[in-house]
Amino acid sequence: MIKQIKSSEIKNYLEENPKTILLDVRTEEEWKTVGKPQSESLGIKTFFITIGQDSSFIEKVKKDINKENQILVMCAVGGRSIIAANLLQNEGYIAHNISDGFSGNGQDPGWKNEGLPST
């Protein structure tokens, strides 16, 4: 089962889990128009790998991310990221879903609206 983490819980989560990285699975267009997380100022590295209809997502992840890190997976509102987190978990990664995504899900504000660092 994928752990769900709200943006409001991220700072506390990172204090307890320093070997964490952020994986944003949105599209390049979303990064350009809506913004990007700047997690480096929180002490963690960010990877930008779009999840698509083909199998290249996992191959790209395997090339860039090792399994010793925990992965916080984010999309716009939490839907694509839960799919990505499940795919990653099936490959042996420890992946958690940011349930309100970058923009918020209607109930929770999301990374950007929570005031976490972004462009």
PyMOL commands that set and color helices and strands:
alter all, ss='L'
color gray80, all
select helices_A, chain A and resi 7-16+28-33+39-42+56-64+79-90+110-113
alter helices_A, ss='H'
color red, helices_A
select strands_A, chain A and resi 4-5+20-24+46-48+70-74+94-98
alter strands_A, ss='S'
color yellow, strands_A
deselect
rebuild
show_as cartoon
